């Protein structure tokens, strides 16, 4: 049996930001987080001011100098996150500046065209006409001078690399001058303003399994409210909900999709099935979904599967890459984590240990449903094998603990439990003794009793 890899949180899609609220914090935790956010916020404000001062003259050497100065006051990871956030904010401001210039240019062109038309001139479908009166024409001429001035200022700022950024938000800044309209006191506004300028964020790392080592997403957080184990098949998802102890809850669910037709139709079918799966998992109240870490890119060849042509066509038709990308990106939108597990023996052991016990007169269990349970238990860190049954004649612990399980460090603990005779033979082998006792010459069969033994009449009197 090959070594089974440990489950891990699948990396989120690129360009996705994860935001969360910290709950159940102590007073000390709250104080530390406030101090960290305030300190990093000051560093972020200083770094943003330095980047804006560089303008178009910014280069790699200046970026390295900024990061080096931030590292001395925080850490290398925090410094990288701050400089990355600064670059993103400056680039966003540049894009917004360009969009503002294009909007002003469009307004100037429209005003100049309409002012050039006679008063009362009717427009066409392709171009607007003149203004309705001389008063409107005069007001629009003043509006044209205002827009031209704004356009000149914006073009000059763009040429010089000047951007206008307000950390904390310009909307919150404007509330300072209209506290009554915003229904805020001076203290409340000050608290929001300071919190809006704090910084507590990190960027993901492609080379790390959990995506980040500064603010990781612990596996225990994903397992806190149980798991939904999903078995991926060629035409449907077989899902089963498990609590945090690994016990199946409710009935299995299946979400079907078709892989026939055009590429757009197939993609729509997959997205529809994933949407149904995610919404059901969200209603169940779990934090994560466990799936197999399938990758058939190198497992489709004839050298791997021989003449099993139908099986090779089956795994070739399963869109594992597209499915995994879709599932991860769509799950990130509704705050669900994806726990990837090793697919070894999930269908075999799931059917062996869970299919028959869960069958009822009103519920049928397929091997795919049982595989979903096996995947969910592996994602939760439990062995796939069920606990041993209690003694049939005694519910106490007189014969020993009735739910004995192998330890987490024992290899093969998820495999099939060997028969008692094999366990006894292995124990004797480890002890150095062998069961080579000489065979008795006395036959144990009824057929040979008369030939091998002599009948003797005992006395009726007891002496």
N, C-alpha and C positions, 0 to 999 in steps of 0.2 A: 504494500500500500504506500503510495507516494505521500510525501509530506504536504499537509494542507496549510495553505497560506492563511495568515491572520486577516480578518476583515478590516476594512479601512473606509474612511469617508471619501467618496468620490469628489474630485476637484470640480468646483463650480465652473461655469462657462466664463470665458474671458469677457471683461467689460461689465461684470456684475458686481454691485456693491452690496454687502451684507450689513444690515443694521439691526440692532437688537437692543432691548432694554434690560438693564441689570436689576434683578429683583432680589428681595430678601437680604439686603445688605445691612451690615452692622454699622454702627456709628463710626467706627474706625475705618471701615471700607469706604464709606461715603466721604470721609475727610481726605483719605489718600487719593481717591479718584479725582476729587475737586482740585487738589494740589497738583496732580499730574496734568490734568487738563488745562489748568491755568498756566503752568510752566511751559508746556508744549505750545499753548496758544500764543504766548509772548514770543517764543522762538519762531513760530509760523508767521506772525505779523512782521517780525524783523526781516525774515527771509523774503517775504513777499515785497517789502519795501525795497530791498536790495535788488531783487529781480526787476522790478518796475524801473528802478534807476538805471539799470544797464540798458534797457530798451533793445534796440536792434543790434547793439554791440555785444550782446551776450555770446559767450563761446564756452567751450568745454573747460578751459582753465578756470574761468570765473565760477562755473558750476562746482568744480572740484573744491575751490577755495571756500565757497559757501557751505558745502557739505562738511568739509573738514572743521570749520568753526562750529557748526551745529553738533558734530560728533563729540567735541570736547565738553559740551554742556548737556548732552543727553546720551545717545548711543548711536552706533552706526546704522542700526535698523530704523530708529526714529528719525535720524537725519535723512536717510533715503526716502522715507515716507513724506517728510515735510517738503523736501525739495521737489519730489514728484507731484505732490498736491499743488505746490506753487507754480510749477510749469503748466499743469493742467488748467489752473485758474487763469493764468496769463494768456494761454492759448485760447481759452474760451472767451475771454474778453476781446481778444483780437478778432475772433470770428464774429462776435456780436458787433464789434465796431465796423467790420466790413459790411455786415447786413444793414446796419444803420446808414452807412454811406450810400448803399444801393437804394434804400428806401427814400433817402433825401433826393438822390438823383432822379428817381422816378417821379417824385412830387414836383420837382423843378421843371422837368420836361412837360408834365401835364399842365402846369400853370402857364408856362410860356406858350404852349400851343393854344390854350383857350383864350389867353390875353391877346394873341395875335388875330383871333377871329373877330368879326364885327359883333356888336352887341345885339343879342337876339338871334344870332345865327343858329339854325338847327343842326344837330349832330347826326352822324351816320352810325352804322354798326361798327365801323372800323375806327372811327375817331370821334371824340366829343366836339360839340359846337361851342359857340361863344356864351358869355354870361348873359343873364336875363336883363340886367339893368346896369346903368353907369355906376350906381352905388356899390353893387356887388363887384363890378370890375375894379373899382378903386380899392376895396378891401382886399381883394385877391392880389393886387399889385403889391400892396404892403406885405402880404403873406409871402410873396415871392422873394422880396428882399430879405425877409427873416430866414427863410430856408436856404437861400444862397449863402448867407453869413454862417449859418450852422454847418453847411456843407464845406465851406472853406476851412472852418476850424477843425472839423472831423478829418479832412484830408491832410491838414498839417500835422495833426496828432498821429495819424497813421504813418506818415513819412518819417516822423521823428521817433516812432516807437513808443508813444505815450498812450497809456491805457488808464482808465478810471475804475478802480475797484474799491468796494467797501466791504471789509471783513465783518461779518455779522448780518449783512444784508442792507440794501438801501431802503427797503420798506420799513425795517425796524428803526433805521436812522431817522426817517421822516416822522415816525411816531413820537419822537422826542419833542417835536414842535407842536404836536397835536395830541397831547396826553388825554385831554377830556374826550375827544372824539374816539380815541383808541381804548377808552375806559381803563386806563392804567394810571397808577400813581408813579411818582418819581422813583421810589424804591423798587417797585415791580419792574419798571422799564429798565432800571440799572441792572437788576438781576438777570433779566432776559438778554440784555446786551452783552454782559460779561459771559454768560453761558454760550451765547451764539458765537463768540470769538475764541472759545476753547478749541483744543485740537486733541483728539484721541482716535487715531485711525492708523492702519497699517496696510501695506500693499501685499498681495499674494506673491508667492514664489513658485515658479513652474517646477523647480527641482525638488520641492518638498512634498511628501505624500499628503500631508494635511493642509498644504497650501500656504502655511505661515507658521513661524515659530514664535512670533511676538504676541499675537492674539490668535491662538489656535481654536478650532472648533472641537472640543473633546468628544471622544466616542461615547462617554458616559451620558453626555447631554442628549445625544440622539437616541440612546436606549432608555431614557428615563420613563417614558410613557408607553413602552412596548414597541412593537415593530409590525410592519406589514410585509410579509414575505411574498415575493413575486417570482413565479416561474415563467420564463419567457419561452414561448412556443411559436411555431410557424404561422399560426392563425389566431392566437389568443394569448392573453395574460391570465394565468391562474394565481389568484391572490388569496391569502389567508391572514387574518389578524391574530396577533399573539400579544399577550400581556408581557410585562417586563420579566416575569419568571419563565417565559417560554411556553405557556399553556395556550392552546388554541381557543379562540373566543368566537362564538357564533358559527355561521356557515361559510363555506368557501364562496368566492366570487370569481366570475370569469368575465373578461372583457375582450370581445372578439373584434378582429379586424381582417380585412381582405388585402391580398397582395396581387390582385389581378387588375388589369386595365392599364391606363397611362401612369406615368411617373407622378403627375400631380394628384391623381386619384389615390394612388397608394400612399403618398405622403399625407393626404387628408385623412385616410383611414387610420394611419398610425397616430396622428395628432388627436383624432377624436377618441381613440381608445386610451391614450395617455391622459387626456383630460378627464375622462370618466374615472380612471384609476386614481388620479391625484385628488379629485374632489371627494371620492369615497374615503381615501386615506385621511383627508383633512377632517371629514365628519367623524371618523373614528377617534380623533384626538391624539394620534401618534405624531412624533416629531421626525420620523425617518421611514424610509422604504428600503428594504433589503433586496438586492438583485444579485444575480450571478455575474461575475466578471468575465463575460463571454468574449472571445475573440477568435473568429474563424478565418482570419486572413491567411494564416499559414496552415490551416487544417482542412482544406478543400481538395487536396490533391489525391490522385489515385494511389500514389505511394503510401499515403496515410491510411486510406480506407479501402484499398483494394478494389474489388469489382462491385462494391456496394454503390451502384450508380444512383439509385433512388435516394439513398441517405445523403450522398454528396450533393444532389440537386436540392434536397431539403435544406441543408445548412447553407448552401449558396443563396437560397432565396430568403433567408432570414436577414433582414437589414439591421444587423447588430450595431454597426457603427452609427448609422443614422438614428436608430432607436435610442442608443445611449446618449447621443448628443441632445436629442429632443427631450428625453426624460430629464436630464440634468438641468437643462436651461428652463424648462417649464416648471420643474419642482422648485428651482430657486426663486421663481416669481411668487410662490405662495409659501415661502419659508419652510420647505421640507428638505431634509438632507437625504442623500443617497448613500447607503452603505453597501459597498461591493464586497462580495465574498467569493471564496474559491468554489468553483462549480463541481469539484470532485465528489462523486458518489451521492449527490443530493437526491437524484431521482431514485436510485437503487435503495438507499437507506431510508428515504422518506416513505417509499412504498412498503418497505419491510416492517418499519416500526410504527407507522401512523395511519396507514390506509385502512387496515382491518378494524382497529379499535374505535375509529370514528364513524364507521358505517352504522346507520340506524334505519328503521323502516321508512323514515321520511327524508333521509339524507343519503345521497350516494357520494362516494369519494373516488376520484380518479387518481392515477399515479401522479398527475400534474398538480393536483390539489395537495397531495402529500408532499410533493417536492417543494411546494411553497412553504409548508410548515418547516421542512428541513432547512430551507434557505433562511427563514426568519429566525430559527433557533441558532443557526451558525452566526448570523449577524448580531444576535444578542449575546454571543459568547457562550452559549450552552451547547452541550453535545447533542447530536441529533437523536441518539438512542434514548428511549423512554426509561424511566426509573423502573427498577425491579419490582415485581408485584409482591405484596405481603404474603406471609404463610397462609395456606388455604384453611388450616384448622386453628389458627391462633392469630389474633390481631395484635398481640403484645410483642414486645421485643425480646421474648425469651430465647429465640433462636438467633439473636443478633439484630443489628439495625436492618430494617426491612427495605430500606431505600439506598443500599450501598451503591456508590458510584465511583468510577475511576477518578483519580486526581487530574487537575488540568494540565499537569506536566507529563502525563503518561501518554506515550505515543499509541495511537490506535484506539483511544478511548471511545471514539464514535463508531467503531466497527461493531460487527456482530459478536455477541458474547459467546465464547466457545462452550461446548457441552461440559458437564461436570466431570465426565470421564477424562476428557482431554486436560482439564484443569488439574485433576489429581495426578495424571501422568506427568504433566509439566512440573508440578510441585515435587514429585519424587525425583525427577531428573535434576532439578536445581539442588535438591538435598544430597545428591550423589548416590541414591539408592535406586535400584531397578526392580521391577516386578517380575523376576525370573524364578519364581518358586516352582519346585518340582511338581509335576502333575500327579495327582492322586491316582493310584491304580484301582481304587474303588469307583465303579461307575456310578454316575448320578442319574441314570435313566432307569425308568421302571422296567423296561424291556429286559435288561441284563441282570435283574436282581436274582432270579432263580438259578442262573448259571454261575454267578460269582459268590453267592452267599448261601449259608446253611440255615434252614429253619429250625428253631429251638423252641420247645414247649416249656414255658415257665411254670413253676409250681403255684398252685392256687393259694396255698397256705403261706402266710407271712411269717417268716422265722427271724 
